[in-house]
Amino acid sequence: MKYLMTFAIAALLSAFTLPVSPSIHQFKVKSIDGGVIDFAKFKGKKILVVNTASKCGYTPQYEALEKVYETYKDKLVIVGFPANNFGSQEPGSNDEIQQFCKARFGVTFPLASKVSVKGDDTAPIYKWLTSKDQNGVLDATIAWNFNKFLLDEDGKMIAYFPSKVKPDDEEILKYLK
């Protein structure tokens, strides 16, 4: 009887816990141009995911992101996620954001459609990125624009970097060399 109760409790608890998926490759998100970004297509490359904004003090990081992408694109993909969660610093439409990124910084790396990276409407991929219960590695709190998540070739979390860590900082580049 004791065994049956333990089994029943374990089964009940497992029904209420989110499954840990160690890979970002499960996600497909809408791209800024209306297509789909399928993270499964990035198997074999590291992935740097960044929440971005066009009117932020960190916006010049787009230039460094593009340089890192161009330098390491044989083994790295960068995916930008425009978000308007901090100080309304990404108020534009997807078209306006895309035009800004191309004209001002020559961005060629994939950009997702504008999402929310915190709060009740957090995009599922950002729930996964910021929750150890889901990604199996770390919890992170996104406090501002240009937070970065680095994932390995199997889509598993390697590290999280706050806004102040620039894309071309040795803290990030050491994983790409």
C-alpha positions as CSV (number, residue, x, y, z in Angstrom):
1,M,0.0,0.0,0.0
2,K,2.8,2.4,0.9
3,Y,4.5,1.7,-2.5
4,L,1.2,2.4,-4.3
5,M,0.7,5.7,-2.4
6,T,4.3,6.8,-3.2
7,F,3.8,5.9,-6.9
8,A,0.5,7.8,-7.0
9,I,2.0,10.9,-5.4
10,A,5.0,10.8,-7.8
11,A,2.6,10.4,-10.8
12,L,0.5,13.3,-9.6
13,L,3.5,15.6,-9.0
14,S,4.9,14.8,-12.5
15,A,1.6,15.9,-14.0
16,F,2.1,19.4,-12.6
17,T,5.8,19.9,-13.4
18,L,7.1,21.3,-16.7
19,P,9.3,18.9,-18.6
20,V,12.9,19.9,-18.8
21,S,14.0,20.1,-22.4
22,P,17.7,20.6,-22.6
23,S,17.6,21.9,-26.2
24,I,16.5,25.2,-27.8
25,H,16.1,23.2,-31.0
26,Q,12.5,22.5,-30.1
27,F,11.5,26.1,-30.9
28,K,10.1,27.7,-34.0
29,V,9.4,31.4,-33.8
30,K,8.0,34.0,-36.2
31,S,10.7,35.9,-38.0
32,I,10.6,39.7,-38.4
33,D,9.7,39.4,-42.1
34,G,6.8,37.0,-41.4
35,G,8.7,33.7,-42.0
36,V,9.7,31.2,-39.5
37,I,13.0,30.7,-37.6
38,D,13.4,27.0,-36.9
39,F,16.0,26.5,-34.2
40,A,16.4,22.9,-35.2
41,K,18.1,24.1,-38.4
42,F,20.9,25.5,-36.2
43,K,22.0,22.1,-35.0
44,G,25.8,21.9,-35.1
45,K,26.3,25.7,-34.5
46,K,26.4,27.7,-31.3
47,I,23.5,30.1,-30.9
48,L,23.6,33.5,-29.3
49,V,20.1,34.8,-28.5
50,V,19.8,38.5,-27.7
51,N,16.8,40.7,-26.7
52,T,17.2,43.9,-28.7
53,A,15.8,47.5,-28.8
54,S,16.3,50.3,-31.3
55,K,16.3,53.3,-28.9
56,C,18.5,52.1,-26.1
57,G,21.9,53.1,-24.8
58,Y,23.0,49.5,-25.7
59,T,21.6,49.7,-29.3
60,P,25.2,50.2,-30.7
61,Q,25.8,46.6,-29.7
62,Y,24.0,45.7,-33.0
63,E,27.3,46.7,-34.8
64,A,29.3,44.3,-32.6
65,L,26.7,41.6,-33.0
66,E,26.9,41.8,-36.8
67,K,30.8,41.7,-36.7
68,V,30.7,38.6,-34.5
69,Y,28.1,37.0,-36.7
70,E,30.2,37.7,-39.8
71,T,33.4,36.5,-38.2
72,Y,32.0,33.3,-36.8
73,K,29.0,32.5,-39.0
74,D,30.5,29.1,-39.9
75,K,30.0,28.0,-36.3
76,L,27.6,30.6,-34.8
77,V,24.2,32.0,-35.5
78,I,22.9,35.1,-33.7
79,V,19.1,35.6,-33.3
80,G,17.8,38.9,-32.2
81,F,14.5,39.3,-30.5
82,P,13.2,42.9,-30.5
83,A,11.3,43.6,-27.3
84,N,9.6,46.7,-25.9
85,N,9.7,45.7,-22.3
86,F,12.1,48.3,-21.0
87,G,11.4,52.0,-21.2
88,S,9.4,51.6,-24.4
89,Q,12.7,51.5,-26.3
90,E,11.4,49.3,-29.1
91,P,8.1,51.1,-30.1
92,G,8.4,50.4,-33.8
93,S,6.6,47.8,-36.0
94,N,8.5,44.8,-37.3
95,D,9.0,46.5,-40.7
96,E,10.4,49.7,-39.0
97,I,12.7,47.6,-36.8
98,Q,14.0,45.6,-39.7
99,Q,14.6,48.7,-41.8
100,F,16.4,50.4,-38.9
101,C,18.7,47.4,-38.2
102,K,19.7,47.0,-41.9
103,A,20.1,50.7,-42.7
104,R,21.9,51.7,-39.5
105,F,23.9,48.6,-38.6
106,G,23.8,46.3,-41.7
107,V,22.3,43.5,-39.7
108,T,22.2,40.2,-41.6
109,F,21.7,37.8,-38.7
110,P,18.1,36.5,-38.2
111,L,15.7,38.7,-36.3
112,A,12.5,37.4,-34.7
113,S,9.2,39.2,-34.7
114,K,8.9,41.5,-31.8
115,V,8.1,39.6,-28.5
116,S,7.9,40.1,-24.8
117,V,10.8,38.8,-22.8
118,K,9.3,39.3,-19.3
119,G,6.0,39.5,-17.6
120,D,2.7,37.7,-18.1
121,D,3.1,37.7,-21.9
122,T,6.6,36.3,-22.0
123,A,7.3,34.5,-25.2
124,P,7.7,30.7,-24.7
125,I,11.3,30.7,-25.9
126,Y,12.2,33.3,-23.3
127,K,10.4,31.3,-20.5
128,W,12.7,28.4,-21.5
129,L,15.8,30.6,-21.7
130,T,15.2,32.1,-18.2
131,S,14.0,29.1,-16.3
132,K,16.3,26.3,-15.0
133,D,13.2,24.2,-14.6
134,Q,12.8,24.3,-18.4
135,N,16.4,24.6,-19.7
136,G,18.0,22.4,-17.1
137,V,21.0,24.8,-16.5
138,L,20.2,28.2,-15.1
139,D,17.7,30.8,-14.0
140,A,18.1,34.3,-15.4
141,T,16.3,37.6,-14.9
142,I,16.3,39.9,-17.9
143,A,16.7,43.3,-16.4
144,W,17.2,45.3,-19.6
145,N,17.8,45.2,-23.3
146,F,20.7,43.3,-24.9
147,N,20.9,40.3,-22.5
148,K,22.6,37.4,-24.2
149,F,22.2,33.6,-23.9
150,L,24.8,31.4,-25.5
151,L,23.9,27.8,-26.4
152,D,26.1,25.0,-27.7
153,E,25.9,23.0,-30.9
154,D,23.3,20.7,-29.4
155,G,21.1,23.6,-28.3
156,K,22.0,23.3,-24.7
157,M,22.6,26.4,-22.5
158,I,26.2,27.4,-21.9
159,A,26.0,30.9,-20.4
160,Y,24.0,34.0,-19.8
161,F,25.4,37.5,-20.1
162,P,23.8,40.8,-19.0
163,S,23.5,43.9,-21.1
164,K,26.9,45.4,-20.2
165,V,28.8,42.4,-21.6
166,K,29.4,43.4,-25.3
167,P,29.0,40.7,-28.0
168,D,32.7,41.0,-28.8
169,D,33.8,40.7,-25.2
170,E,36.3,37.9,-24.4
171,E,33.7,36.5,-22.0
172,I,31.7,35.5,-25.0
173,L,34.4,35.0,-27.7
174,K,36.3,32.5,-25.6
175,Y,33.5,30.0,-26.4
176,L,33.8,30.6,-30.1
177,K,37.6,30.2,-30.6
